[in-house]
């Protein structure tokens, strides 16, 4: 009975002190903070999925400037939207953003759904994003549960159930709903996310100045560094991508990536994917390279260093080989584009990183 009473007291203490901190000390600034327009809240939340606030800030401002309302976004050419998104990664988010904008603009006459259930049914929106939009835009009592919330609750209440387990998600969600200030759900949700970002940080949390330190279980029991707990580690796939930047007659060959793959709907150069690291000689001896070169010997202009990009489930390795050919290459699935056209196309970060550091010699000499 004592333990239950203490837990109940701790819950009331947690919510009260968190809101006090938010009122008196929280000065975390973000362009969408305090926003009530569900379109802009939705836009910010989709951009911030798997993206740091510092990185997402400029993207949000550019999207709002280019598409001030959902009709503008729904009517925009897909490649223009993807170009603005370029560099954010996880391009399925952008694809879903476009689909949902069109659905709301056409099927809902531009009226953003006003209930949690309706919001959750939209493409690309999960429980966290639905709760954020519902509470921020419509003041509905739904608690957000993201990485910041997992961490804060795990440490304060000493919860060692893995946050990525089915049981853990249920326990943390139930606790988050119980702690929510029902009269001020939007303010509370923003407060706990800000608290996790600036005070109860993953590394080097500010425990000495934390307003909850008197009753924080992790601090009192020396468990700050081991909470929250995750059950397992992802097994990452290794991939090697070798891009042939093929130039012929003043143009370079590109192709839009297909569905159900990384970088869907983004453009790339001629691709040779291998199961392991290849040397330049091995690439030159490949069937693809020989077909491109034809009877005339291709002229290699530049070979890059090995590039690497870490994605959630896979690690991408590879490099870029710039070459010119004297006869039109048999690349039926690719299109030849000018430099002006190339600059307007959206590419994945793996490719834009190379382009930012290197000239395309066929164009620029």
Secondary structure, DSSP 8 states (H G I E B T S, - for coil): -HHHHHHHHHHHHHHHHHHHHHHHT-----TTTT---HHHHHHHHHHHTTS-HHHHHHHHHHHHHH-SSHHHHHHS-HHHHHHHHTTS--THHHHHHHHHHHHHHHHSTT----SHHHHHTSTT--HHHHHHHHHHHH-------SHHHHHHHHHHHT--S-TTSHHHHHHHHHHHHHHS-GGGHHHHHHHHHHHHHHTS-SSS--GGG-TTGGG-HHHHTT-TTT-S--------EEEEEEEEEEEETTEEEEEE--SSSTTTT-EE-EEEEESS---HHHHHTSHHHHHHH-SS--EEEEE---EEEE-SSEEEEEEEEEEE-SS----TT-EEE-HHHHHHS-B-HHHHHHHHHS--HHHH-
